[in-house]
């Protein structure tokens, strides 16, 4: 039995939307519901255009309804999360930076994405399937359950035939709605991110009468349907006539000059223009919840106009929260029409699914955030580990507990996790220093906690593998750590008595402090002891000069070990180098 909706006063944004969606679903079903009828299936939706790499901004289009759908499933309702693959959209441009693609792909501009060849070397049959495949794999790793719908299959099999004929019959009503916005001043174009922007632009980039993004409106009148040419397969076509009774439609192609007359009640090589297609699908699928990007929420945008057009198809507009931009720390804004943008697969190479889910779950849809590919990822992991500790001891705030729960599990169960989740920055340092030598990595990681050593590196996986991938792919070569082979004799000879004493104190304490905690206490304690204080003295008990002395001591150790002023955390570095080699490099 469905569980009663939770109170919105103490719940997170996901629960609040779940409450609204359940209420709306039951309202819509109440008119047709009969005694003993099963509870309605709640339908939420996403739309993705496989026009190029499906990036981390597009992922918000999926994660927002996924999280809401999952909350509704947890309450005992049946939910269907649709992902419409907009693979019948036109191929608009050749993305830059996509491997296996060159300028010859420009000859396919205007064709459906499923009629464009996949990049060279791809095992997939066409362009759309190539980019869909990577996203499907990532969604499986993220625990996202969905029903995928190929719009190519829907249109070419005639599934939408009645809806197309209905739209053509009511083209005057649709045109009147669109006309309300044609005369308004176009707002400044915002950064586009939602994947269906590819479809949004399709008619505007066509030729003939497709001067606007809402369909053909030349001398023959307005038509919300656009055929793909029967000769060149491109959508550079103009409908020149249409008869409602016979459904005879005539079009001409401005690309190749081809023209033909077809019967629309048996013709399946074309599609409704985007601003009509989207609300048609809302009505056809009974969508209750579907988010949209900032650009779809402005006056005259697809979502606003669709809210009026959907009534022509006998449907209602879904609950549609606007979602904000997703950035990448250290990189420019993302655009799905270009290659080389970070995708979910790229993120999952360097972070566990739980962390990526958490980034989308903890922020309301209208809040922007960044996915880290630079040093910031270490801070994010630290924050995540602190949250895990707070959840475990019961000190986390309710909203944080909810976000954590949505990150680590779905209604189907808990996501696979690392058995021994050691600090990411420590794992990254070890992977950096050992350069792929797993036996050395295991030795170092076992020394972190001698009382409870790792039995196998698998205990630290997959987090260790993610940290290693980050080091190998996102840390510049000049920032990698290379331990010296021989002592820096010149530097050692130049040390004054204080410098030599600091090294003696460190070397004397190595054996008795050979663990992560022990070495941390030792390296911070040496400057304190030299200044006449206890190694256990707290910062409040010490003069400010001690911090300066500690920085100088750390810089000396880095120079002697790795010939740089900075590097991985010193305790980790010392463990990695090993006692014998540390003694050798420090002149013992």
BELLINUR-V919021 format. One record per residue. N is the residue number from 1. OMEGA is omega in degrees with one decimal (none if undefined). Layout:
n = <N,N>
omega = <OMEGA,OMEGA>
//
This chain:
n = <1,2,3,4,5,6,7,8,9,10,11,12,13,14,15,16,17,18,19,20,21,22,23,24,25,26,27,28,29,30,31,32,33,34,35,36,37,38,39,40,41,42,43,44,45,46,47,48,49,50,51,52,53,54,55,56,57,58,59,60,61,62,63,64,65,66,67,68,69,70,71,72,73,74,75,76,77,78,79,80,81,82,83,84,85,86,87,88,89,90,91,92,93,94,95,96,97,98,99,100,101,102,103,104,105,106,107,108,109,110,111,112,113,114,115,116,117,118,119,120,121,122,123,124,125,126,127,128,129,130,131,132,133,134,135,136,137,138,139,140,141,142,143,144,145,146,147,148,149,150,151,152,153,154,155,156,157,158,159,160,161,162,163,164,165,166,167,168,169,170,171,172,173,174,175,176,177,178,179,180,181,182,183,184,185,186,187,188,189,190,191,192,193,194,195,196,197,198,199,200,201,202,203,204,205,206,207,208,209,210,211,212,213,214,215,216,217,218,219,220,221,222,223,224,225,226,227,228,229,230,231,232,233,234,235,236,237,238,239,240,241,242,243,244,245,246,247,248,249,250,251,252,253,254,255,256,257,258,259,260,261,262,263,264,265,266,267,268,269,270,271,272,273,274,275,276,277,278,279,280,281,282,283,284,285,286,287,288,289,290,291,292,293,294,295,296,297,298,299,300,301,302,303,304,305,306,307,308,309,310,311,312,313,314,315,316,317,318,319,320,321,322,323,324,325,326,327,328,329,330,331,332,333,334,335,336,337,338,339,340,341,342,343,344,345,346,347,348,349,350,351,352,353,354,355,356,357,358,359,360,361,362,363,364,365,366,367,368,369,370,371,372,373,374,375,376,377,378,379,380,381,382,383,384,385,386,387,388,389,390,391,392,393,394,395,396,397,398,399,400,401,402,403,404,405,406,407,408,409,410,411,412,413,414,415,416,417,418,419,420,421,422,423,424,425,426,427,428,429,430,431,432,433,434,435,436,437,438,439,440,441,442,443,444,445,446,447,448,449,450,451,452,453,454,455,456,457,458,459,460,461,462,463,464,465,466,467,468,469,470,471,472,473,474,475,476,477,478,479,480,481,482,483,484,485,486,487,488,489,490,491,492,493,494,495,496,497,498,499,500,501,502,503,504,505,506,507,508,509,510,511,512,513,514,515,516,517,518,519,520,521,522,523,524,525,526,527,528,529,530,531,532,533,534,535,536,537,538,539,540,541,542,543,544,545,546,547,548,549,550,551,552,553,554,555,556,557,558,559,560,561,562,563,564,565,566,567,568,569,570,571,572,573,574,575,576,577,578,579,580,581,582,583,584,585,586,587,588>
omega = <176.5,179.8,179.6,-179.5,-178.0,174.2,-178.2,-174.9,-175.2,-176.0,-178.2,-175.5,-179.3,179.8,179.9,177.3,178.4,176.9,-177.6,-177.2,178.3,179.7,-179.3,179.1,-179.7,176.7,-178.9,-177.3,-171.6,-178.4,-176.2,-174.2,177.5,-178.6,179.0,-178.9,179.2,177.5,-177.4,172.8,-179.6,-176.5,171.5,-172.2,172.4,175.1,179.8,177.5,179.9,-178.7,-178.3,178.2,179.8,-165.5,-175.1,171.9,176.4,-178.7,179.0,175.7,179.8,-173.9,-179.2,177.2,177.8,-177.7,177.8,179.0,-178.4,176.9,179.9,176.4,179.8,-179.9,174.6,178.8,171.2,-177.4,174.0,176.7,179.4,165.5,176.4,174.4,-178.6,-176.0,173.8,172.3,176.8,172.4,-170.3,-176.6,177.5,-178.7,177.1,171.2,178.1,-179.9,177.6,-179.3,177.7,-174.3,-179.2,178.3,179.5,-179.8,-178.7,-179.9,-178.4,178.2,172.4,-178.3,179.4,176.5,-179.8,179.8,174.0,175.5,-179.5,179.0,-179.4,176.8,-173.7,-171.7,-178.7,-176.5,-176.3,-178.2,178.8,-176.3,175.0,-172.5,-178.6,-179.3,179.2,179.1,179.7,-179.8,176.8,179.3,-179.6,179.2,-178.5,175.6,-179.0,170.3,-179.7,178.6,176.2,178.9,172.4,-179.8,-179.0,-176.5,-174.2,176.7,177.3,-179.0,-175.7,-173.1,-178.8,179.5,178.8,179.0,178.7,179.6,179.3,179.0,-178.2,-177.8,177.7,178.5,178.8,-179.6,-179.4,177.7,-178.9,-179.1,178.9,-174.4,-176.3,-176.9,-179.1,179.0,-179.7,179.9,177.9,-176.8,178.8,176.1,-178.5,-178.4,-175.4,-173.2,-179.4,171.4,177.2,178.7,-179.0,-175.6,-167.8,-176.8,-179.7,-179.0,176.5,179.5,-179.1,-174.8,-177.3,-176.9,179.6,-176.5,-179.1,174.3,-178.6,179.8,179.9,-176.2,-179.6,-179.9,-177.7,176.2,-178.1,-176.6,-177.9,179.0,164.8,-174.8,179.2,-179.7,-175.1,178.3,-176.7,-178.2,179.2,-173.3,175.4,174.6,-177.4,176.1,177.0,178.9,-176.4,-175.5,-176.9,-173.3,176.6,-178.3,176.4,178.0,175.3,-178.5,-179.8,179.7,-176.3,178.3,-178.8,177.5,177.0,175.1,-177.5,172.6,-174.3,179.9,175.5,-176.8,-175.8,-176.6,178.8,-178.4,173.3,176.9,-167.0,-174.9,174.3,-179.2,-175.9,179.0,175.3,-179.0,175.8,-177.6,-176.5,-176.6,-177.5,-175.3,179.2,-173.0,173.2,180.0,177.0,-179.3,-177.4,-175.8,179.0,-176.8,179.5,179.9,179.5,-178.5,-176.8,-176.3,-179.1,179.8,179.8,178.8,176.1,-176.6,-176.8,178.7,178.0,179.2,177.8,-178.7,177.8,177.8,178.4,168.3,-171.8,178.4,174.8,175.6,-173.6,-173.8,172.5,-177.6,176.5,-177.2,178.5,-178.2,-179.7,178.8,-174.7,172.8,-176.2,178.8,178.4,176.4,174.9,178.2,-178.8,-179.6,174.1,178.3,177.4,-179.1,-177.2,173.3,-175.2,178.1,178.8,-179.4,-178.7,-178.4,-179.6,176.4,-177.9,180.0,179.8,-176.7,-170.7,-179.9,174.1,-177.5,-177.8,176.1,177.5,175.1,-179.0,171.6,-171.4,171.6,-179.9,-177.7,-179.0,-179.4,178.4,177.7,178.8,178.5,175.8,-179.7,178.9,-179.9,176.3,178.2,178.8,179.8,-180.0,177.3,-178.4,-177.4,174.8,-177.0,-178.3,176.9,-176.7,-179.4,178.1,176.6,-179.4,179.9,178.2,-179.7,-179.6,179.8,-171.5,-178.3,171.6,178.2,-179.3,179.5,-177.1,176.2,175.8,-177.1,179.4,-178.5,177.7,-176.2,177.5,-178.4,-177.7,-177.3,176.1,179.0,179.3,178.8,-180.0,178.7,178.7,-174.1,-174.7,173.5,174.1,178.8,-173.1,179.6,176.9,178.9,179.3,178.0,-176.8,-177.4,176.7,179.3,-179.8,-179.7,-175.9,-179.4,-179.7,-174.7,174.5,175.1,-178.4,177.6,179.2,178.6,-179.6,-179.6,7.9,-176.6,179.7,179.9,179.2,179.5,178.5,178.2,178.8,178.7,-174.0,-174.3,-174.1,177.0,-178.3,-177.2,-177.6,176.5,177.6,-175.5,176.9,-178.3,-179.8,174.9,-176.6,179.5,173.1,-173.1,-179.9,179.8,-179.9,179.6,-175.2,-175.6,174.4,-176.2,179.9,178.9,179.8,179.5,179.9,178.2,178.7,179.1,179.3,-177.3,179.4,-176.5,-174.8,-173.2,-177.2,-177.5,-172.6,172.2,-177.8,-179.6,-178.7,179.6,175.9,178.2,-176.8,-174.2,177.2,-175.6,-177.5,178.9,178.8,-179.1,179.6,-179.3,176.8,179.8,175.4,177.1,-179.9,-178.1,-179.4,180.0,-179.4,-177.5,-172.3,174.3,-177.6,-177.0,-178.8,179.3,178.2,179.3,178.1,179.4,179.5,179.1,178.9,-179.3,177.9,179.9,178.2,-179.8,-177.5,-177.1,-173.6,176.2,176.3,179.7,-179.2,179.3,176.5,177.7,-173.3,179.1,178.1,179.6,179.8,177.3,-178.4,-178.0,-179.9,-174.0,-175.5,-178.0,176.5,-180.0,179.4,-176.3,178.8,170.7,-179.3,none>
//
